[in-house]
Amino acid sequence: MKLISDGAVIRRTSRRDVLFATHGFNVSMAEGICSLARLEEALNLPESCQFIGILWPGDFWIPAINYPFEGETATDCGRRLARYCDRNLRPSSSISFITHSLGARLALQAAQVLKTKVRSICLTAAAVNSDCLTTQYAGAFANSEIVSVLASHKDLVLRLAFPIGDTIADLLHRDHALRPALGYGGPRSAVGATVPPWQIPDTAGYNHGDYLPPSNRAAAFPDADAKWNRATGFMRRCFLSQHQTWPE
């Protein structure tokens, strides 16, 4: 890693389609760097695009239990990212997001307060309420041209741990409502700019960690047989506004 100036960021993003990608809950900095760097390679975007990985402090202290508190951290990071984009990315051609798990809150919050229209948001295994696009993040939904969702009923984290953390969040925030996770069953219906399909067939067996390239540097990469290949293909087509060929 090395520090680059805001001027360098402006030069790299000017007149280019910018794609922000962010990891989810319980990911260290080293793991985030590894997984997102591999994601950039797997996406193989055109030269007219600029990939930017977003690291945020989403480490856990106690699994599931401190999830409600990390949601606030993700939201705060989203606000900070939006302010940075409003200052430095105005010359870019467009801004888009790819997220995993609790990183959805970061991107949706950024989209909610950005002063420019978001080109696309791709939410995979999103650890947010299934109705968030018409309630809490309705503003982000309205400020985005296209929203794509990738969900799996075989995601044990969203099926088992998310309801526990969500119950605690309900106790902490009076405006919070108990709902299934968006990344478990998708939105209730295709509303506005949501683009079906989004439900991965149960037979495919996609669990919470099957969406992004591995964060362990010792793990094989590239790996043509890994499940994340189909997920990253979905992300790429979402960003490039191409027809989705998976899931069916």
VENLINMO-V177611 format. One record per pair of residues at least 6 apart in sequence whose ideal C-beta (glycine too) atoms are under 6 Angstrom apart, sorted by sequence separation. I is the first residue (numbers start at 1). J is the second residue. D is the distance in whole Angstrom. If there is no record, write none. Layout:
i:I j:J d:D
i:I j:J d:D
This chain:
i:60 j:66 d:6
i:170 j:176 d:5
i:190 j:196 d:5
i:200 j:206 d:5
i:111 j:118 d:5
i:169 j:176 d:5
i:187 j:194 d:6
i:237 j:244 d:6
i:99 j:107 d:5
i:133 j:141 d:4
i:170 j:178 d:6
i:213 j:221 d:6
i:23 j:32 d:5
i:97 j:107 d:4
i:40 j:51 d:4
i:58 j:70 d:5
i:166 j:178 d:6
i:186 j:198 d:4
i:186 j:199 d:5
i:107 j:121 d:6
i:21 j:36 d:6
i:213 j:228 d:5
i:212 j:228 d:6
i:230 j:246 d:5
i:36 j:53 d:3
i:210 j:227 d:4
i:211 j:228 d:6
i:21 j:39 d:6
i:104 j:123 d:5
i:162 j:181 d:5
i:211 j:231 d:4
i:56 j:77 d:4
i:104 j:126 d:4
i:32 j:55 d:5
i:95 j:118 d:6
i:96 j:119 d:5
i:105 j:128 d:6
i:121 j:144 d:5
i:158 j:181 d:4
i:96 j:120 d:4
i:97 j:121 d:5
i:98 j:122 d:5
i:99 j:123 d:5
i:100 j:124 d:5
i:101 j:125 d:5
i:104 j:128 d:5
i:94 j:119 d:4
i:100 j:125 d:6
i:102 j:127 d:4
i:112 j:137 d:6
i:118 j:143 d:6
i:158 j:183 d:5
i:29 j:55 d:6
i:101 j:127 d:5
i:118 j:144 d:4
i:119 j:145 d:6
i:120 j:146 d:4
i:121 j:147 d:5
i:122 j:148 d:5
i:123 j:149 d:5
i:124 j:150 d:4
i:158 j:184 d:4
i:112 j:139 d:4
i:74 j:102 d:5
i:78 j:106 d:4
i:82 j:110 d:4
i:112 j:140 d:4
i:77 j:106 d:5
i:81 j:110 d:5
i:86 j:115 d:5
i:108 j:137 d:4
i:111 j:140 d:4
i:155 j:184 d:6
i:75 j:105 d:5
i:79 j:109 d:6
i:125 j:155 d:6
i:27 j:58 d:6
i:74 j:105 d:4
i:78 j:109 d:3
i:82 j:113 d:5
i:16 j:48 d:6
i:17 j:49 d:5
i:18 j:50 d:5
i:19 j:51 d:5
i:20 j:52 d:5
i:21 j:53 d:5
i:22 j:54 d:4
i:74 j:106 d:4
i:78 j:110 d:4
i:82 j:114 d:5
i:108 j:140 d:4
i:111 j:143 d:5
i:151 j:183 d:5
i:25 j:58 d:5
i:111 j:144 d:6
i:151 j:184 d:6
i:16 j:50 d:5
i:20 j:54 d:5
i:26 j:60 d:4
i:71 j:105 d:6
i:75 j:109 d:5
i:151 j:185 d:6
i:127 j:162 d:6
i:151 j:186 d:4
i:13 j:50 d:5
i:149 j:186 d:5
i:12 j:50 d:6
i:25 j:70 d:6
i:147 j:193 d:5
i:146 j:193 d:5
i:147 j:194 d:5
i:148 j:195 d:5
i:151 j:198 d:5
i:200 j:247 d:5
i:131 j:179 d:6
i:150 j:198 d:6
i:151 j:199 d:6
i:152 j:200 d:4
i:154 j:202 d:6
i:130 j:179 d:5
i:146 j:195 d:6
i:149 j:198 d:4
i:153 j:202 d:5
i:56 j:106 d:6
i:129 j:179 d:4
i:130 j:180 d:5
i:197 j:247 d:5
i:154 j:205 d:5
i:156 j:207 d:6
i:157 j:208 d:4
i:130 j:182 d:5
i:154 j:206 d:6
i:155 j:207 d:6
i:154 j:207 d:6
i:155 j:208 d:5
i:127 j:181 d:6
i:128 j:182 d:5
i:133 j:187 d:6
i:152 j:206 d:4
i:126 j:182 d:4
i:126 j:183 d:4
i:125 j:183 d:4
i:18 j:92 d:5
i:13 j:89 d:5
i:16 j:92 d:6
i:17 j:93 d:5
i:24 j:100 d:5
i:25 j:101 d:5
i:14 j:91 d:4
i:16 j:93 d:6
i:17 j:94 d:5
i:18 j:95 d:5
i:19 j:96 d:5
i:20 j:97 d:5
i:21 j:98 d:4
i:22 j:99 d:5
i:23 j:100 d:6
i:24 j:101 d:2
i:25 j:102 d:4
i:10 j:88 d:5
i:15 j:93 d:6
i:24 j:102 d:5
i:9 j:88 d:6
i:13 j:92 d:4
i:24 j:103 d:5
i:23 j:103 d:6
i:22 j:103 d:4
i:6 j:88 d:5
i:125 j:208 d:6
i:22 j:106 d:5
i:150 j:234 d:6
i:125 j:211 d:5
i:124 j:211 d:5
i:148 j:238 d:4
i:64 j:161 d:4
i:68 j:165 d:5
i:67 j:165 d:3
i:64 j:164 d:5
i:68 j:168 d:5
i:64 j:165 d:5
i:68 j:169 d:4
i:68 j:172 d:6
i:100 j:211 d:5
i:100 j:212 d:5
i:122 j:235 d:5
i:122 j:238 d:4
i:120 j:238 d:6
i:120 j:239 d:6
i:98 j:235 d:5
i:96 j:239 d:5
i:42 j:213 d:6
i:39 j:212 d:6
i:39 j:213 d:6
i:38 j:213 d:4
i:35 j:212 d:5
i:35 j:213 d:6
i:35 j:215 d:4
i:34 j:215 d:5
i:34 j:217 d:5
i:38 j:221 d:5
i:31 j:215 d:4
i:42 j:232 d:5
i:43 j:236 d:5
i:19 j:239 d:6
